[in-house]
Amino acid sequence: MARILLTGANGFAGPYVAAALANRAHAVIGLSRGVNTLVCPDITQWLHADLSNMAQAAAAVAAARADAVIHLAAISFVAHEDVGEIYASNVLGTRNLLAALVQAGMAGRVIIASSANIYGNRQAGRLDEALTPDPRSDYALSKLVCEQLAAMYGDRLAITTVRPFNYTGVGQGKQFLIPKIIDHVVQRAPEIHLGNVDVARDFSDVRFVADAVARLLDCSAAAGQTVNICSGRAVTITQLLALVRHISGHDLQVRIDPALVRSQEVDQLWGSDTRLQGLIGPIDCPPLTDTLGWMLNAA
């Protein structure tokens, strides 16, 4: 049994990653920025620290006595309004954590969560890890800097950088697209205000993402690599809405709101899962219809 420090453990993906780690017989030490009320039986110990504060980061790492680390803590909403908070949390928090791990003599594996948003706009085709990043938002840029920090510390830490594409599931905040749609359907709202519905996204189930992260942590060949986590399929928002209508039986109408159309919107994020599958073996993402049904039944 290894001790795994999981930052951002009280976020959306945190409990799912904790469960995937527990299923692989690891003990999970959860780190949150402040006191939280999350009850998660798969987390054996809670620590609290603001990683943007170096002293707190170092104290948390020392207290965790971890064999390995999964770093999820971040501002994860692309349209987050406080740009300063994006950079403080995502960049400074990551830099301080890595510095604290080096200071503590960490010899085990470290996984850093980046984002598929670093790819920016591409005309067509599946995006693989060899593509040159082209970030189009402060969020994407902050994640690219995190990747460069991982490279900078790569001679002292065994780091794997993961690039999750869009993922969803029960418990995700309603500021995100699919939970917003699900909430409108459950409320039997006649219409929903959305931005650009012609963009395409590679949506994954959060349980699949959690399993992939846990398996990558146990894969020694993944050290030093950057890995997409994606379903390998993409749908437009229009197609997504059609699936929700079919599953729910509710004819939700869409009203395009210009205020919700993002500047520098990425037209398509469709990932290649070839490297992921090659590292950890066959891993299937549930069909989007199954994930949507799970979310509707839980709402």
C-alpha positions in Angstrom: 0.0 0.0 0.0 1.5 3.4 -1.1 0.6 6.7 0.5 -0.7 9.1 -2.3 -1.0 12.8 -1.7 -4.0 14.0 -3.7 -4.2 17.8 -4.1 -7.6 19.2 -5.0 -9.1 16.2 -3.3 -12.4 18.1 -2.5 -12.9 19.2 -6.1 -15.1 17.5 -8.7 -12.7 14.8 -9.8 -11.0 14.4 -6.4 -13.4 11.8 -4.9 -13.4 9.7 -8.1 -9.6 9.7 -8.2 -9.5 8.8 -4.5 -11.9 5.9 -5.2 -9.8 4.6 -8.1 -6.6 4.8 -5.9 -8.3 3.0 -3.1 -9.4 0.3 -5.5 -5.7 -0.2 -6.3 -5.0 -0.6 -2.5 -3.4 2.8 -2.0 -3.9 5.1 1.0 -5.1 8.5 0.0 -4.1 11.7 1.8 -6.4 14.4 0.6 -5.3 18.1 0.4 -7.7 21.0 0.2 -7.1 24.7 0.4 -9.4 25.2 3.4 -11.6 23.3 5.8 -14.1 21.3 3.8 -17.2 19.4 4.5 -16.7 16.6 1.9 -17.2 13.2 3.3 -15.1 10.7 1.3 -14.5 7.2 2.7 -11.6 6.7 0.3 -9.6 9.5 1.9 -7.8 8.3 5.0 -6.4 11.6 6.1 -7.1 15.3 5.3 -4.5 18.1 5.1 -5.2 21.8 4.5 -3.0 24.2 2.7 -3.0 27.0 0.2 -0.4 25.9 -2.3 0.2 29.4 -3.6 1.8 29.9 -0.1 5.3 28.2 -0.2 5.4 27.7 3.6 2.0 26.0 3.6 2.9 23.9 0.6 6.1 22.7 2.2 4.4 22.0 5.5 1.7 19.9 3.8 4.2 17.9 1.8 6.2 17.2 5.0 3.0 16.1 6.9 1.8 13.9 4.0 4.9 11.7 4.0 3.7 10.5 0.6 5.2 7.9 -1.7 3.6 9.6 -4.8 1.5 12.7 -5.7 -1.4 13.5 -7.9 -1.8 17.2 -8.4 -5.4 18.2 -9.4 -5.7 21.4 -7.4 -6.5 24.3 -9.8 -9.0 26.8 -11.1 -10.6 24.5 -13.7 -13.3 26.7 -15.3 -12.0 28.2 -18.5 -14.2 31.3 -18.1 -13.2 32.0 -14.5 -13.5 35.8 -14.1 -10.5 36.4 -11.7 -7.5 36.1 -13.9 -5.1 36.7 -11.0 -6.6 33.7 -9.2 -6.1 31.5 -12.2 -2.4 32.2 -12.3 -1.9 32.2 -8.5 -3.7 28.8 -8.1 -2.6 27.1 -11.3 1.0 28.4 -11.8 2.3 29.5 -8.4 0.5 26.6 -6.7 2.1 24.1 -9.0 5.6 25.7 -8.8 5.4 25.7 -5.0 4.3 22.1 -4.8 7.1 20.9 -7.1 9.7 22.9 -5.1 8.4 21.4 -1.9 8.6 17.9 -3.2 12.2 18.4 -4.3 13.0 19.9 -0.9 11.4 16.9 0.8 13.4 14.5 -1.4 10.4 13.0 -3.1 11.6 9.8 -5.0 8.2 8.5 -6.1 5.9 9.3 -9.1 4.2 12.7 -9.6 1.2 13.3 -11.9 0.5 16.9 -12.9 -3.0 17.7 -14.4 -2.7 20.0 -17.4 -5.6 20.4 -19.9 -6.4 19.7 -23.6 -7.1 23.5 -23.8 -3.4 24.0 -24.4 -3.9 22.8 -28.0 -5.9 25.8 -29.0 -7.7 25.8 -32.4 -7.0 23.1 -34.9 -8.8 22.7 -38.3 -9.5 19.0 -38.2 -8.4 15.6 -36.9 -7.5 14.1 -33.6 -5.0 16.0 -31.5 -2.0 14.1 -30.3 0.7 15.0 -27.8 3.3 15.9 -30.4 1.4 19.0 -31.5 2.8 22.4 -30.6 0.6 24.1 -28.0 -1.4 27.1 -29.0 -3.3 28.3 -25.9 -6.2 30.7 -26.5 -7.2 31.7 -22.9 -5.6 32.6 -19.6 -6.7 29.2 -18.3 -5.0 27.4 -21.2 -1.9 29.5 -20.9 -1.7 28.8 -17.1 -1.8 25.1 -17.8 0.9 25.3 -20.4 3.1 27.1 -17.9 2.4 24.2 -15.5 3.7 21.8 -18.1 6.9 23.8 -18.5 7.3 23.8 -14.7 7.0 20.0 -14.9 9.7 19.9 -17.5 11.9 22.3 -15.4 11.7 19.9 -12.4 11.8 16.8 -14.6 15.4 16.1 -13.8 14.6 15.9 -10.1 11.1 14.4 -10.1 9.5 11.5 -12.0 6.6 13.5 -13.5 3.8 12.5 -15.8 1.8 15.3 -17.3 -1.8 14.4 -18.2 -4.0 16.5 -20.6 -7.6 15.6 -19.8 -10.1 16.6 -22.5 -13.6 17.7 -21.3 -15.0 15.3 -18.8 -18.2 15.3 -16.8 -20.3 13.3 -14.3 -22.3 13.5 -11.1 -21.1 16.2 -8.8 -19.8 18.6 -11.5 -20.7 22.3 -10.9 -23.6 23.8 -12.9 -21.4 26.4 -14.4 -20.1 23.7 -16.7 -22.0 22.9 -19.9 -23.4 19.4 -19.4 -24.5 19.8 -15.7 -26.2 23.1 -16.8 -28.1 21.2 -19.5 -29.0 18.3 -17.2 -30.3 20.8 -14.5 -32.5 22.5 -17.1 -33.9 19.2 -18.2 -34.6 18.0 -14.7 -36.4 21.3 -14.0 -38.3 20.8 -17.2 -37.3 24.3 -18.3 -38.7 25.2 -21.7 -35.4 26.7 -23.0 -31.7 27.1 -22.2 -29.4 30.0 -23.0 -26.1 28.8 -24.5 -23.2 30.2 -26.5 -21.8 28.6 -29.7 -23.4 25.2 -30.2 -21.4 24.3 -33.3 -18.2 23.7 -31.3 -17.1 20.0 -30.9 -15.7 18.5 -27.7 -14.3 15.1 -26.7 -16.4 14.3 -23.6 -15.2 11.7 -21.1 -16.8 10.2 -18.0 -15.1 11.4 -14.8 -14.9 7.7 -13.6 -12.9 6.8 -16.7 -10.6 9.8 -16.2 -10.0 8.8 -12.6 -9.2 5.2 -13.5 -6.8 6.4 -16.2 -5.0 8.6 -13.7 -4.7 5.9 -11.1 -3.4 3.4 -13.7 -0.8 5.9 -15.0 0.5 6.4 -11.5 1.3 2.7 -11.3 2.8 2.7 -14.8 6.6 3.3 -14.6 6.8 3.8 -18.4 4.7 6.9 -18.1 7.3 8.8 -16.1 8.6 11.8 -18.1 5.7 11.6 -20.6 2.8 13.8 -21.5 -0.5 11.9 -22.0 -3.9 12.8 -23.3 -6.8 11.4 -21.4 -9.8 11.3 -23.7 -12.5 9.2 -25.3 -11.2 9.5 -28.8 -14.6 10.7 -29.9 -16.0 14.2 -30.4 -19.5 15.5 -30.6 -20.9 19.0 -31.3 -23.0 20.7 -28.7 -25.9 20.4 -31.1 -25.4 16.6 -31.1 -25.0 16.6 -27.4 -28.4 18.3 -27.0 -30.0 15.8 -29.3 -28.7 13.0 -27.1 -30.1 14.6 -24.0 -33.5 15.2 -25.6 -33.6 11.6 -26.7 -32.6 10.1 -23.3 -34.8 12.5 -21.2 -37.8 12.8 -23.5 -37.7 16.6 -22.8 -37.7 18.9 -25.8 -35.4 21.6 -24.4 -35.1 24.5 -26.8 -31.9 26.5 -27.3 -31.6 30.3 -27.3 -28.2 31.5 -28.4 -27.0 34.2 -26.0 -24.2 36.4 -27.5 -23.0 37.2 -24.0 -22.1 33.5 -23.6 -20.1 33.2 -26.9 -16.5 33.3 -25.8 -13.9 35.3 -27.6 -11.1 33.0 -28.9 -13.4 30.0 -28.6 -11.8 26.7 -29.5 -13.8 25.2 -32.4 -12.8 21.6 -31.8 -11.1 19.5 -29.1 -10.9 15.9 -30.3 -8.2 13.8 -28.7 -6.0 10.9 -29.7 -5.9 8.2 -27.0 -3.1 6.1 -28.7 -0.4 7.0 -26.2 -2.8 6.4 -23.2 -3.8 3.0 -24.5 -0.2 2.0 -25.3 0.9 2.9 -21.7 -1.8 1.3 -19.6 -3.4 -1.2 -21.9 -7.0 -1.2 -23.1 -9.2 1.2 -21.2 -12.7 2.0 -22.4 -14.6 5.2 -21.8 -18.3 4.7 -21.2 -20.5 5.9 -24.1 -21.7 9.5 -23.6 -25.2 8.2 -23.5 -24.4 6.1 -20.4 -22.8 9.1 -18.7 -25.7 11.4 -19.5 -28.2 8.7 -18.2 -26.2 8.4 -15.0 -26.3 12.1 -14.4 -30.0 12.4 -15.2 -30.8 9.5 -12.8 -28.8 11.0 -10.0 -30.2 14.5 -10.4 
